[in-house]
Amino acid sequence: MVDRASAPAARGRAQARPGVVPRESLTTRLGAANDAGLVMVLAPAGYGKTTTILLWEEVDERDFVWVHLDRLDDEPVHLLRHLALALGRAGAIDPKPVEILWAGNRSIDLELLPALGDALTLTEPIVLVLDDVHTVESPTAQRCIDDFASYLPAGSQMVLIGRTLPAGSLSARRMRGVTFELDATDLAMSDDEAEQLLLAAGLQLDRAVVEALVIRTEGWPGGLHLAALALLRRTDAKPSTLLSGSDRLVTDYLIDEVLQDYPDDLVQFLLRASVVERMSSARLDELLDISSSGQRLLEIEQSGNLFLVPLDDERRWFRFHQLFREALRGRLELFDRRESQRLEGRASRILERDGDVDGAVRHALAAGERDRAATLVAAHSYGLVNEGLIERLRSWVQLLGPEAIDESAEAAISWAWYAASVGDAELLRRTTAAAERLAPATSDTDGLPTMAAAAALIRAIMGVDGIDGVIRDAELVRNAGPPPQNPWWAAATMIQGTALAMGGDVEDAEERLKAALKLITGSPLFEAGILAHLANLRLEQGDLDEAVELSSRALEIAELHRLDGVLVAVSIYAIGSLVAAQDGDRATSLAASMATTRLLARMNDLSPRTPLLCNLVLAEAALSRGDPAAAAEFATEARRAGRREPGAQRLHDRLDALQDRLNTLPAGPASAIPHVTPAELRLLEYLPTHLSMQEIAERLGITRNTAKSQNVAIYRKLGVASRSDAVAEARRLNIIRD
């Protein structure tokens, strides 16, 4: 999948386009608002929002860093990567700390955003410009924008350019009076500015005509450009009759006035080219099955058409002004719907081939190819979950719609992956059942249909039906066909092996794990998981040397691929903690124990076998390190999880044996590392942020009183009296990371 985060950014002087009217009143107001940390320029299309900031850049001494947002930035992980690339090109960040942004399944609030903020190497103030901010609709992404502003150095400003203000905490900042805003009223041109615009276009009109145009357009710069274009093309046109305040009439004007002077073949080119958002001559040649797109684009640009916007200095890529594109697409859909859908479908296939899956999905839906869109989403859902790009998966399944769950096996399985990623057990059961019900009766593997196999795999991973359900679901996947025809066979075999071991069937468990290890390719997560579980078996059999070798390999893979942010990697670290403790490596054991605890704090109640296993081995590790108090606390957590997993008999036997050992030991001193509960750890990880306790409570979905009670418990366990001391002590003990 192509992760498009190519932000043009510069530290230096940008230049407004030739012929742009200098708007000194606006740049003066912007310059005087340097105490506002956030500048918002919000107005409909055609109001010169970006041009206004370019003019400000020409007279401001600070460096401006530009980030042009699009719909992919609605995914907060992609947004942060986009910001990192833009700031990196501007030399504003240290590249090393932001490598974590490309690791999978990391916390946005607690890891990715702070890493990007802390990587800023700036000593001088800058102006960070986020253009087309209205394309960012995800509340999490909006919050990232707001939160990142607090990391900029003193004297810096963030500028948001867009059609509307994103909903979210920006409104609170607005109410506090720490913003400066320009809206359509501010950006509307005066009579003098309109006259300058028309003169720059080569039109010298009577003052009364200029005033009439300003009234008719209400000062809309885009409308004035339209009027100038029409007057240049039609010398007999009457300025007083041009344009109106109605969207319908503006659209009609865009089509009728702009297109009427083009030959029919060029009009057809424009109509058909409007299907794609970004275009190059090569892409249009392929889409339209012609060889003249380059010449056509040159003709359009040289004609003075203001609605063809170059996207690079080499003029290889273009886009239409959005209003103009919408008008063209509407006309094509109205008069030749079949051709419109045919081109949408072809565009989808071109973008899929080029790696733009997001564009491919959207074009497939526009083409009416709902089944194909669902197939595309299903094919990439697991990859998005592994990368932690949950917001993008959310946007895709919502495009398919919840009604698609009962219409398509592919749509149902995509919704199932989303349900698994957010811990929605009810939705997970509904979607996996729908996938199995809707899957075709036959498949290429001559066994269980692929979508039904995928549904069973998801259930097995999440363990919603206990150990017995895991073994049963994994066997369904294995029976879907042998490898390599069955892409899920090795993963299912590994999962089944771990479940068999938990239930006590050690011999079959080891056979499954070894078989899976031979066939696992391209999945560091599963490879490390297999090695860890084999290490656990070896440790139970008394072979410490082999266990150390296997566990060390697993932890090396986990470190190399940054798996400490991936929830299903939690057992790798838990088992690693126990093996290291048995081997006398206290430092590694403690580090792996804390990594496990952090991951357990993020888990919901979908998979009780996982917290049972992990808390059990953490208790055994703590006891091996000579910390019975910590062992007792972990054992309590394991016992709580075990009540929901009665089938894991071998784990229950180990837990009983551990409890017997603990019962024979004196109470002893308190644990060297205080044991915070998962709920307390979730709150503790927010304490280093700038968020208030009320805001933390809202992020965690709990009441302020609950958050306050957990905070008091954290202070007591850490032996501190303030938030800053709690953060410092938790970091010293490696409970939370710097």
N, C-alpha and C positions, 0 to 999 in steps of 0.2 A: 504494500500500500504506500502510495506517495504521501508524505506528510508535508503539505505545502505550507512552509513558513518562510517565504522569501520576501523579506521586508526591505524595500529600498530605504536606506538611511544614510545620513551624511552629517558630518561635523564641518560645517563651512557654510558659505553663502549660497542659498538657493535663489533662483531668479524667477520672477513672475513672467508669464508669457508676454511677448511683444504686443503692444497695443492695449495692455491692461490699464484701466483707469487707476491712477494713484488715489487711494482713499485715505487721505491724511487724517481726517476726523476719526476714523476707526483706529488707525495705527497709533494715534496719539492717546486715545482712550485705553488701548491695550497696554501701551507703555506705562501709563499712569497706574495700572492695576497690578503692579509687581508684588503687592502684598497678598494677592489672592493665590493660594496654592493650586487652585483648579480653575481653569478658564474653559467655558463651554460656549461653543458657537453652534447654535441649533436652529436650523431653518430647512424648509423644503428644498428640493433639487433646484439648481439654477440660481441660487442666491449668492454665489461667489464666496462660499465659506472657506474653501481651501485657499483660494486666491488671496483672501484677506489675511490669512496667517502667513502666506508667502511674502506678502508686502510687509508685514510686521517683522518677519525674519530679516528682511533687507536692512532694517534700521535698528535692530536690536543687537547688542554686542555678544550675547550668549550664543552657544551652539544649539542648534535645533536638531533633534533626532525624530525622524518621521517613521511612523508605522501605519501602513495602510491595511485596515482590517477587512475581513470578508466573512462569509458565513461559517467557514471552518474554524474561525476564532471563537465561535460560540462554544466550542469544546475548550474548557479552561486549561487543560494540559497543552493543547496546541497553541493557545493564546500566550502562555508563559514562554514556550519555546520561540514563538514569533518575536516576543519582546526581547528575549535573550539574543537572538540573531541580529536584530536591529541595533541593540545596544553594543553588541560585540563588534559589528562592522564600524560603529562609531568610536570604538576604542574606549567605551565607557564602563566595561566590566572585565573582571578577571575571568577568563574562560574556564579555569579548572573547577571552581565550586559549582558552576551551572551544568556540569556533566550529569548531575543527578536528574536533570529535567528529562533526559532521554532514558532513564531507568523506568521499569514498569511498576504500576500499582503503588505509587507513592502518595502520601497525604498531601493534598494541595495546600491546605492551611498551615500544616505543621512542618512540611519539608520543602516542597517545591517553591512556594512563594518566598519564604525566608531565605532559601538558598540564592534565589535571584536577587533579592534585595541586598543580602550581605555581600554579593559579588560586585556590587557597584564600587568602582575605584575612583569615583569622581571627587575632586576637591573643589572644582568650580561649578557654579550652578548651570543647569541646562534647561531647555524647554523640550519636553517630551510630547510629541503631537500624535494623537491617535485619531486617524481619519476614518470616516464611515463607521463611527461607533454604534450607530443604530443597528448594524448587522449583528451585534452581540446581544442575544436575547436571554441566554442562560443566566439565572440568578447567580450561580457560582462564578461564572466568568465575569459578570458585572462586579461582583464583590472583589474579585482579584484586581480589577482595574482600580477600584477605590482604595483597596488596601496597599497596592504597590505605590500609590502616590506618597504614602508616609515614609517610604524608603529614600526618596530623592533628597539630595543635599539641600541645605538651607539656601534660599534664594532661587530655587528651581520652581518651575511650574509645569503642570500637566495640562495639556489642551485636548479637549474632546470635541471633535467635529462630527456632526451627524444631523440627521433629520429630526430625531427626537432624543430626549434624555432617557437612557436606560433606567428601568425601574430598579430600585434597590437602595443601598445605603447612601448613594450619591445625593438622594433627596435630603437626607439628614444633614449632610455637609452643606447643602444648599441653604437649609433653614438656619444653620449656624452663621451664615453670612460670610463664609470664607471662600466664596466663589465669585467669579466675574462672568457675566453672561452677555452674549450678543445673540439676538434672535432675528426673525425675519423683518421686524420693524426697524431694528438697527441697521440691517444690511440692505434694506431697500434704498435704491438710488435717489438722490435728490435731482432736481431739475438740472443743476450744474453738472453733476456727475453723468447724468444721462446724455447731456449734450456732448461731453467729452467722449463718451463711449461711441456715440454716433459719428462724431468727427473722426475718431480713430478708425472707424469702419469705412470712411470716405464719404460720409453723408453730412452735408451742411444744410440744416433745416431751420425754418423759422422757429423762433422761440415758442410761439403759440403751439406749433405742431409738436415740439419736444414736450411741452407741458401736457398736451393731450395724450401723448404716448405714455408718459409717466402715470397719469391718472388711470388710463386704460389697463396698464400693467401693474398698477399699485407699486411701482418702483422695482418690480421683479427683474433683476439683471438678465436672467435667462430669457424672459419675454422681450426685453429690449434688444437682446441679441437676435431673437427670432424676427422681430420687426425690421431690424437693420438688414438681415439676410433677405427678407421678402422685398424690401424696397430696392435693394441692389439688383435683385433678379427681375423685378417688375416695376419698371419706371412709371407705369400708369397706376400703380397701387396708391390708395388713399390712406395715409397714416392713421386717420381718425377711425378707420374701419377695421384696423388690425387687432387681433386678439380679443380676449374677454376674460373675465374672472372665472368662467366655468371650466372645470376640468375637461368636460366633453368637448368644448370648443377648442381648448388648447390642444387636445389630442387630434382633433380634426385638422387643426392648423398644421401641426407637426407633419401630418400625412399629406394633406392636400397642397399646402403651400411649398413645403420643402421638396416633395417628390415630383411635383408636376413639371418641373423643368428638367428632370432626368429622363433619358430615353427608357422605354418600357423594359428593355433587358436589364438595365442597371437597377431599376426599381425592383424587378423580380429578384435580383441579386441581393439587394438590401433586405427585402422581406424574408428571404430564405436564410440569409446570414444571421438574422436576429435570433435564430434558435439558440445559438451558443452565447455564453456570457463573455468569454474571451476568445479572440480569434487571431489567427495568423493566416498568411496566404496558403501555407501547406495544409493546415487544418481545414480551411474552407474548401480548398480544392478536393480534399478527400470527402468531406461532408456532402458537397454539392455535385461531386463527380464532374468537375471541370478542371481546366488548367490555367485559368485567367484571373484567379482571385487577387494575385499581387497587383496586376494592372488595374483591376477594379478598385481596390483599396486606394491606390495612388490617385486614380481619377477622382474618387470621392474626397480625399484629403485636399487635393489641389483645387477642387471646386469651392473650397471655403466652407464646407459643411462643418458646423461647429459641434456636431453631435458624434463625430468619430474621434475618439480620444486615444492618442498613442500612449502605450504603457511602458515604453522603454525608449532610450535615446536612439537606438538603431531603427526604430519604427518597424519592428518585426511583429509585435503584438499590439492589438487594439481592442477597444471595447466601444460600444455605443453609449451615449448618454442614456441613463436608465429610463427616463421618460420616453425618449425617442425609441429605445428598444421595445419598451412595453407597447407603444403605439404600433410599431411594426409587427410585433408578434400577434397583437390583437387583430390586425388587419389580415394577416396570413391565416389565423385560426378561423376568422369569419368567412373568408372567401374560398379557402382551400384547406379544410380541416384534415382531409386525408393526407395531403402533402405535409402539413404541419406535423402530424403524428409520425409519418414516415421518417422525417428528418430528426425528430426527437429521438426515435428509436435508434437511428444510425449514430446520432451524437452520443447516445448512451454507450454504444458498443465501442466507439472510438475512445471515449474517456476511460472506459474499463480497461481497454488495452494499454492505455498510457498511464494507468495507475491511479487515476482520479476516481476512486470508487464513490465518493460522495456525489460528484457530478453525475456519474453513471446512474446512481440510484434515482436522483431527482429527474433526470431526463427520461428514464424508463417509466416513471410514474406519469410524467407529462405525456408520454406516448400512449398511455393507457395499458402499458405492459406490467400490470401489477404482479403477476406471477414471477416475471423475470426480476423485478425489483426485489421481491421477497427472497429469491434465490441468491441475489447478490449480497443482501444483508446477512442471510444465513451463512454464506461462505466466509464472511469476514467477522462475524460476531465474536467468535472465540479469540481471534487475534486482538480485537479491541479490548476485550476483558483482560487479556494477558498484559497489554500495554497500559492498562489503567485509563483508557480513553472512554470512560463510561458515559460522559455527556454526549459524545458523538453517537454512541450506540442508542442512547435514549432518543436523540433526535431522529435517528433512522426508524426505530420501531414506532415512534409517534407518527412519522410520515406514512408508514404502512397502516397505522390506525389499530386500535384495540379490537375492532371488529374482524380484522384479518386473522386473529388467533383462531377463529372458528371457520376460516375459509381456506387456509393454506398451511400445510405442514411446515414449510420453510419459514413462514411468518411466525408460526407458533414457536418454533425452536429459537428464533431470534429473540422473541419476547422471553423465552425461558432463560437464555443466557443473561439477559438484562435482569430478570428476577433473581437469578443466582448472584449476580454482581452486587445487588443492593440488599440481598437478604430477605426477600419477600417470599416466605414459604407458601402462602396461599396462592399467589400468582404462579409460583414455580410448579405447584401441583397441577393447576389448571392448564398451564401451557404445555407441560410435558405430556399430559393426558391427551390434549388436543393434537399434538404432533403425532402421537402414536395412532390416534383414531383416523387422522387425515392422510397418513402416509400411504403411498400406493401399495398394492398387494404384492408386487414383485419389485426386484431391484437388480442392479447390475451384478451384485455379489451373490445372487441366487439364495439369499438368506433374508434376514430381517432388513426392512427398508432403511435407507441411510438416515432419514429424519427420525425414525423411531429409535434407531441405534443411538443417534445423538441425544435424544431425550433421555434414554436410559443412562447414557454416560453422564449427563448433567446430574441426574438423580444420584448416581453412584458417587460422583465427586462430592456432592453436598450432603449425602447420607441422610436424606429426609426420612427414610423408612428404617433406620437402624442398620446394624451389622448384617442381619439377614437380607434386608433389602439391597444393601450394597453388593453382596455376593450374587444375589439374583440378577440385579440390573447389569452388573459387569459381565455376567455369563451371557445375557441377551446380546450385549455388544460383541462379545467374542464369537458368538454363533452367527453374527451377521456376515461372516466370511473370514477366510484366512488372510494374513498379511501377504503381499502388500496391498491387495485389493481393498482390504478393510483398513482405512487409515486410523481407526480408533482401537484396533486390536491391542497394541502394546500398552496404551494408556489404561484400557480396561483391565488388562491382565495385571498390571502393576497395582491398580486400585483394589482388585480382588485379592491379590496377595497380601496386601496390608490388612484387609478385613479378616482374611482367614487367620492371620497371625494373632489378631486381637481376640478372635474367638477360640484359639487354642490349637488349630490345625497347622502346626509349625512346619511339618514336612511339605505339605502341599503349598503352603505360603512361600517357602523358600524356592520351590520349583517354579511358581508363578513369577516371582521377582526376578529370578535369573533368566527366565524366558523373555520377560519384558526388556531386561537390560540389553539383551543381544539385538533387539529390534528397535529400540528407541533411537530415533535420529532427529536432530534439529530441535530437541526440546530439553534444554538444560534443566528446566524445572523438574520434569519427570525423571531425568537421569539422576539428578542429585537426590530426589526423593527415594528412588529405588536403592541407591547406595546407603542412604541413612537407615532405611528400614532393614536392610541386610545387616548393617552394623548393629542395630538393636537386637536382631536374632543372635548374632555372634556373641554379643555381650551376655545375653541370657544363657548361652551355652558355655560361657567361661573362657572364650577365646578373645582376650583383651587386645592382643596385638593385631589380629585381623580386624576387630571392631575399630581400633584407632585408625588403621589404614583406610578403611571404607568411609568412616565418618570424616576424616580429614579431606578426602577427595570430594565428598559431598559439600563440605563447607567451602572448599576452594572454588568449586563451581558456583556456589551460591554467592560468594563474594565477587567473583569475576562478572557475573551477570546481574548483580545487585538485586538478588531475590529477597532481601530483607524487607522489601515493601510489598511482597506478594503473599496474600493471605494463606493460600494453599501450600506455601513453602514452610509453614510454621513448624511442622514436625522435623524438618531438617535441622533447625536450630535447637529444638528441644532435645532430640537425640544427641546432637553434637555437644550439648551442655553436659549430658550424663556421661558420655564417653570420655570427654576431657576431664571431668571430675574424677572418674575411675582411674584415669591415667596420671593424675596428680597435676594437671594443667589448670590451676585455679583461675588464671586470667581469662583463658579461652572459655572455660565453663561459665564464668560470670557474664561475659559478654554475650554468649549464646543464650543464656538464660534471660537476659534483659531483652534481647531481640525477640525471643519467644513471647515474653510477657506483653511487649508492645503489639505484636500481631494478634495475640489472643484478645487484647482490649478492643480490637476493631471487629471481632467476629460477632455475628448474631447467633441465634439459637438453631441454625439449620443443621449443624453437624456435631452432635454431642460426642461422637467418638473421638473427635479431634481434641477438644479441651480435656477429655478424660485421659487420653494418652499423654498429652503434653504436660498437663499438671502433674500427672503421676511421675514421669521421668524427671521433671524439674524437682519434685520432692525427693526422689532418689538421689539426684545430683546434689541437692543442698545437704542431704545427710552425709554423702560422701565427702563433702567439703567441711564437715564438722559443724553444720549449722542446723541443729534439730528444730529450732523455732521456725525458721523459714520452711523447713521440710513439712512441719505440721500444718502450716498455712496453705502450702501447695496441695497437701493431701486433702485438706478440707474442700478446696476448689475441685479437685479430682472427684471426690465423693459426690459432690453436688451434681457434676456433669454425669457421673455414672448412673445416677438414678434414672436418667433418660436413655441409657444404653445398656440394658440388661444382657444383651447378647454377647458383649465383649468379655467373656468369662475369664480369659487369660489375664486381661488387664485387672479385673476385679480380684483375681487371686494375688496378683502382684501388689495391689493396693492393700489387701488384707495383711499380707506378709510385712509390708512396710509399716502398717499401723501397729502390728505386734512389736516390731523393733522400736518404734517410737514410744510405745507404752512402757518399755523396759528402761528407757533413758530418763535421767532426771530432767526437770523443767529446763534448767540451764538459762543462760542469758538470752536477752532478746536478739533477734536476728541482726547480723551485721548490716544487712541491706533490708530496710523495712519493706514489708510486703504490702503494696497498695493493690486494691481490688481493680479489676478491669475498668469499672465505672470511674474510680478515682484516677486511674491512669489516663483515661480519655480526657478528663478535665485538666489534669496536671500538665498534659502536653500543650494546652492552650495558655497556660500561665505566662510563658515567655512572650506572648503576643501583646499587642496594644489593646486588645479587646477588653471591655468591661465585663464584670461577672454576669450582668444581664445579657450581654451579647454572646458570651460563651454559652450560657444556658440555652439561648435560642439556637445556636449552632448544634448543640448536642440534643436538642429536642426535649429538654427537661425544664422544670420550673426553677425560678431563681432561688427559692428556698432549698430545693434539693441540691443545686450547685453550691450554695453557701455551706450546707451541711457537709458535703464531700470535701470542700475546701478546708473546713475546720479539721476534718479527719486527716487530711494530708499534712497540715501544719503539725498536728499532734504526732503523727508517725515520723515525720522528719525532724521534730524537735526544733521548729522555727516559729517565728512570730510575724513574718511579713512575706509578701508575695515574692519579692526579689530574693530573699533568703531561701525560700522554698525552691525557686528555680536553681539557685546556685548549688544548694545541697543535692537536689535531684540530679544535676549534671555531674557533680563530684562523684556520686554513687553510680553514675551511668544508667540511672533509671530513665532519663530522657537524654536525647543527644543534643549537642551544641548546634 
